[in-house]
Amino acid sequence: MSSSTSSGKDRHSSPIPKSQTASRSRKPSGIISPPTRKGMMSIDKQAFDKDIKLPTIYVYEDAINPQTLQKFKKFMLKIQGVKPMSDAGFEKDVSAEHRDDEGGGSNGNDPSNGRKLKKIFINPELVKGCDFTHFVQHEIQPDPSIVSSVGYETVKFTYDNWTLNQIIESVLPDDDDKVSGFSQIGHIVHLNLRDHLLPFKSLIGQVFLEKISHAKTVVNKINIIDNKYRNFKMEVLAGDPNTVVTVRENRCEFEFDFATVYWNPRLSSEHDRLVKLIKQDEVMYDVFAGVGPFTIPAARSKINVLANDLNPDSFKWLQHNVTKNKVTNSVKCFNLDGRAFIQEAASVDLKERILAARNEGSGTKKRFHFVMNLPALAVDFLDGFWGILSSLNNNALLEDTVIAVHVYCFIKDVDGFKEKAIQLVKTQLGYDLPDENILQVTFVRNVAPNKEMLRVTFTLPIEVLVGSDKNKPLKRKFCEIDDDNLDQAEANDVQN
């Protein structure tokens, strides 16, 4: 008897999930598993067919209710494409000879043959090594009046019944690391395959395409970094070559070409967390805005935003998303180098707003925020803040102004990572920030072994804002300090 099948797709995010069965009942790791097909280079779906004898309880349909089913619930087999309970015909048709250890047999549908039955499949891993009848009586303990009989039924499992993880485990070599994780961006599944898996990349791509919900394209990251825009090249392993995606995040909708811009779905919570630090009617300068994951939610929260990105493709999609989300009145977009944006567009806007606030005579402090989300390089731009308000060399005026910087960085070694992040910011800014200027050091995520992504939030002192290049201390470039593992951290990013 063949099991009923579904589309065979899992819906999840990285890392590769455990068997779907494991999340719904005890994991059937041995009995309910596909045939081993090590070394398979292209998918042969029929090669994954397997007949399995399932312990089965036949119960009277007219005696079933939520209370009686509760006894069976935790023992039922839960696996994709197999109904744990289904019609079993009528009692006289389900005779003992069709329920012996050999399994099998057809069920009739003649109402004159007795009461109508349902069959309940029990997880065979729970019964392994036990007498099934004894197990039912002493472990499940159903009301005897609702049970017609117990036995085994042979079910044919196919490719569609096996999970993504089960197929991958079945075909890839045992002695190597398997596919450790992936990201899903709209209809694209994004992998970062290690070298030893590249011979299997077409097979892996096809399995992901068929097993991941809503997947239409599977791509693999090629470990080559575009040094100017810090985005990775990729190859299409399976599916539609279209890489323009639509993604919904934090109540906003973003559209972009994933092949030409940077997007990380694991930063959704951080995008939301950061925007909530900024109050309505304050001003945000998004130095490395990308396609707008900080900018758009901020603008929708009535925060005025100047958003910038050097990548012309990011700039194009940033403008598109501003329009798409109907926040054109709150956002101005720029296509500049980060340092030029800070020293030119942001500097001019800051001075205009500070002077306007003085003329209004509101008496309240004006707050401004610079967001710098380019963790591999952002701290190298901190020296760009020196002297951006030098023409306003008026301490009384600036004392009513708070300019906060939210800068992201990578830090090696989890021991004392917050202290190291603060020291890195001080070094790259070229100023020994007092403790009162450090507002927050926030762990964002782990990106590689012993390498963390953090956000340091601090306020710029007046000495930096009105200073000049002449009194700015010399500092080493961040790329000189920590260039040896930045590329690897970004290469590993899809896996963590």
N, C-alpha and C positions, 0 to 999 in steps of 0.2 A: 504494500500500500504506500503510495507517495504522500508525503506531507503536503499540506497547503503551503504556498510560498508567497512571500511579499516581494517588494522591490529589492530587498537585500541591502538597503542603504542604512548606514549609521549617521546620526546627527550629533556632532560633538566638536570640540576644539582640541588642540594639542595638549599634552602628548597623546600618542596613540592609546586609545582606551583599552581597558581590559575587556575580556569577552562580555558581550551584552548580557549573557546569561548570568555572569557573576554579579551584576548589579541588581538582579531581580531574584536570585536564589543562590544557593551554594554553587560554587563554580564547578561545572561538569568537565573537569580538565582532561580526563582520560577517555571515558566512554563516548561522550559527545564531543568529538573532535574530528576534523577532516582527515582523509588519507594523507600520508606524507608524500610530497612530490618535490623533493629536494633537487635543485638544479634546473627546474622548469624555466624556460626563457620566454615563453609566450603562453597566455592562458588557454588551457583546454578545459572548459567547464565540466565536461562529462567525466574528466579524471577525478573530480571531487565528489562523485556520487558514492554514497555509503549506506548500506542497510544496517539499522540499529534496532535491537529489540528493546522496547520500552515497557517498563512495568506499568500496568494499566488497571484501573479500578472502574468497574461498570456499575453505575448507580441509576436508580429510577428517576426519570425526568420529573415526574409529578411530585417527588419528595424533596426536590432541591429548592432551597431558599437561602438567603444570605447567611443565616445562622448555621445551617448544615454545611455550607461551602467553606465557612471559616476554618473548619477542622482540616481541610485539604490545602488551604492556600499556601502555606509555607513549604509544602512538600511538592507542589506542582512543578513540572518542567516548564521553564520560561526560556524560550529561545526563539529568535526571529523566524517568522514563517511557519511556525508550528503552533496550532491552537492547543492550549493546555486542556481544554474541555471541548468536546464536539459530539455530534449525533452518533449513536452506535446502533441504530436500527431497533429491533424489538427482541425481547428477552429470549424467545425460543430460537431465534436465528443465531444468537450469540451463545452457542453451546460450548460445553467444556472443551470439545475436541478442537475448537477454533481458538482456544486461549491457552494452549499448553506452552511449554517452553520452546517449541518450534516456531510459535507465533503464526500470524497470518489468518486468512479466512475471510470470506465476504459476508456482509451483513444484509439481511433482507429488509423489506419495507412493508410487509404484510401485517396490518393492524390486528389480524386474528391470531397472530403468533405471540401475543402477550403484551406486557407493559413496555412502553417506550423507554429506551435507555440513553444515557450519556456516558461517554468514556472520558476518564481523567488520566492524563499521562503524568506519571510521577518521575521526578529527577532520579535517573538510575544510579548516580553517584551516591545517593543517600541509602540506596538499597544494596549496594555492592557488598558481597560477602554475607548477606542475610537471607533468610527464608522470607520471601515476599509476603506470604499470608501472615506469618508471625509479625512482620514489620507493620502491616496494616493494622492488625489487632492491637499491638502494644505500643506503637509509636504514633500513628495517625489517630487511632481510636475513634473511628466514625460510629454513628448510630447504626447498628447492624441492620435495622429495618430499611435503610435506604440503599444498602449495597446488594447488588445482584450477585456479583462474583468478582474475582480478581484473576489476573493472568498477565500474559505478555503479548504485545502486538508489534510486528515488524514495520518500521517506518523507513522510507527511503529519504535520506537527506541529500540535498544537492548543493551546488555552488551558492545558490541564493540563500541557503540557511546559514552558511558560515559567515562569521564576522570578518571585518577587515583584518583585525589582528590575527585571527586564526589562519586566514589565507597566507598572510605574510610569513607567519611562523612555519607554515607548511612547506613553502617553496624556497625560502632563503637558507643558505648554509647555517649550520648550528654553531660553528666556531667563530662567527663574526657578529659584530654589533648589527642589530636590525635597524629599521627606520625608526628614529627615536622621537620624532615629533613633526608637526606640520602646523601651518596657519591656514585659515580659510578667510579669504577676502572676497566678499560677494560670491560670485560663481567660480572663483579661482581657488584651487588648493595649491599651497606653496610649500614645496619640500626643499630640504637642503641635504642631498644625498652625499654620503661619504664615498671616497674613491672606490672602495671595494664593492659598493653596491651599483656602480655605474653600468656594469654589464647587464644588470637586471632592470635598468631604468624604464624600459618600455613596458615590461610586465607590471612593475610597481605603479607606474602611471595609470595603466588600465584598471588595476584593482582599486586604486583610490577613486578614479572616475566613477566606477560602478558602485562603490560602497559608501561614499560620502554624500549625504543629503544635499541637494541643490548644486552639486558640483557639475560644471560643464567644461572646465579646463584644469589641467594639472601641469604645473611648471616646476622646474628645478632651478635653484639658484646656482649660477656659475660663479665661483669664488674669485671674481675679478671686480675690483671697486673702481668706479669712475671717481677719480680724485677730486674733480671739480665739484660734482654734485653729490658725492657719497651715496650713490644708489647702485644696486647690483644688477648685472646683466642676468638674464634667465633664458632657459629653453623650454619650449612646450613639449611635454612628454606624451600627453594624450588629450583628446577632445578638441574643442573649438579654439582656434588660435586667437580669438578676440580677447584682448586684455583690458578693455574698458569695463569697469565695474561700477556698481552702485552699492554703497554701504550705508547703513543706518547706525548712528552712534549718538548717544546722549541727546535723543530727541531731535537730531538733525540728520539730513541726508547729504551724502557726499558722492560725487561722481568723479572718476579720474582714470587715467591709463596706468595701471599698476606696473607696466613695463618701463615707465619713464619717470615715476615719482616714488617717494618713500611713504609707506603707510605701515603702521604696526598695530594690529588689532589688540595686542596685549597692553596697550597704553590707554585704553578707554577710561579706566578708573582714574588714572592720573590726570587725564584731560579734564574730567569732571571735577576732581579734587582741587586742581589749580584754579579753575574758573571760579569756584565757590569762594576762593580767598579774596577775590576782587569784588568790590561793592559797585552797585548800580551808580552810573554817572561818573565813575572813575575812568581812567584812561589806560589802555593796554597797548604796548608796542611789541608786536610779535616779530622778533628779529629773524627767525628761521621758520616761517609760518607753514611751509609745505602747502598742502591743499586746504588747510584751514581747520584742523581738529581742535585747536584752542580758539581761533578767531571766531568761527561761526557760533559756537555755543555762547561765547562771551558777548557777541553782538546781540544775540537773541535775549540776553539778560540785561540789555540796555547799558552795556559798557561800550564806550567809544574805542575803536581799534584802528591802529595803523599796522598793517600786516605786510611783511616783506619776505620774498624768497628769490635767491639768485637764479635757481633753475627756471628757465623759461617755460618748461612744461608745467612745473608746479605753479608758477605765476598764472598761467592760462587757466588751469583748473581751479585755482584759488578764486579768480575773478568769476568763473562759472558758478562755483558753489556759493559765493556771496549773493549772486543774482538768484540762484535756485532756491536759497533759503530766505530770500526777501529781506536782506539786511544791508542793502546798498547805502542806506542813509547813515549807517553806523560804522562803515568800514571804508578805509582808503587803502588801496593795494599798491605795492612798489616792487620793482624788479631790480634790486641792487645787491651789491656785496654787503654782508652784515655790518662791517665796520663803517662803510659809507652810509648805510641806513641810519646807524646810531648817530654819527657825527653830522649828518646833513638833514635828512627828512625829519628824524625824531627830535634832533636838537632844535630845529626851527619851530616845530610844533610845540615842544615843551616851553620854549621862551614865550611864544605867543599866548599860551594858556596861562602861564604864571603871571605875565603882565596883565592879562585880562582879569584874572582873579584879584589882583591888587586894585585895579580900577573899580571893580565891583565892590570892594571893601567888605567881603563876606565875613572875614575874621576867622574862618575855619581853615584848617590845613588841607591843602590839595594833595591828592595821592595819585601817583603814577606808577605803572608797573612795566618792566621790561621782561619778556619771556624769551628764554634762550634755550630752545630744545634742539640741540645738535650735540649730543653728549660726547662724541668723539673729538669735537673741536671747539665747542662753544666757549670754554674758559679762555681760549687763546684770543678772544675778541674783547675781553674785559678791559684791556687797556684803552679801548676805544672810547670809554666814558670820560677819560681825562679831558677837562676843559670844555665840555659840551655846553656849559652855562657860563663860560668865562666872561661873556659880555654883560652878564647880570651880576657883576661882582658886588653884590649887596647882601650881606649876611642876614640882615633883618628880613629881607624879602625871601631868601632861601630857607630861613628857619621855619617858615610857614609852608614849606614844600617837603613832601616825603616821596623819595624815588626808590622803589624797591626793585631789586633784580632777582629773578627766579632762574638760576642757571643750572643746567643738567650736566652731569659728568660721569665718567667711568672711574671707579676706584678699585685697584687690586687689593686682595687680601682682606678678608672680612674682619680681622682684628683691628679695632680702632678706625674703621672706615669713615666714621663721621668726622673724627679729628683730622684725618688725612684730606677729606673733602674741603674742610674749612681752610687748611693750610694751602691746598692747591689754589683755592679762590684768592687768598691773600697774595700768594706768589704771583699769580697771573694778573691780578689787578695792580700789583706793584704798590700795595698799601697794607699796613698792618691794622686791619679792621678791629676796633674795640669790640668786646663781647656784646655790648648793647646794640651793635649794628647787625649782629647775626640773629636773625629772627627764627630760622627753622632749618634743620637738616633732615630731609625726608628720604627714607629708603623707597625706591621705586620698584626695582625688580633685579633679580639675578640674571645676568646675561651670558655667563660662562663660569666654569669652575674658578672660585676665588676672585670673581670680578663682579662688582655690583654697579647698578645705575642709581645715582642719587640726585636729589634736587637740593641745592643750597639757596635759601632765600635770605637776602641781606639788603640793608639800605645803604645808599651811596653817601659818603660823608661830603660835606661842603668842600673840603680841601681837594677832593678829586674832581668835583663838578666844576670848580672854578680854576683848577690848576692848569698847567701847560705842559707841553712835552719836555720843556727844559727842566722842570722839577719832578718829572715822572721817573721813578727808579727803574733801572734796567732789570729785565726779567728774562728768563728762558722761555722759549716757545713751548707750548704744551706738547707739540709733536716731537720735540727733542726730549721731553721728560718721559713720555709714555707712548712711543710710537710702535714699540715692538709687538704689542698684542692688540692694538686697536682694530686692525683689520680682522683678526681672528674672532674678536668679541662680536663684531658686526656679522661675521660669517655664521657664528653660532646663534645669532639672535632669533632666528626662526624656530630654534629647537627649545627655547626656554620661555 
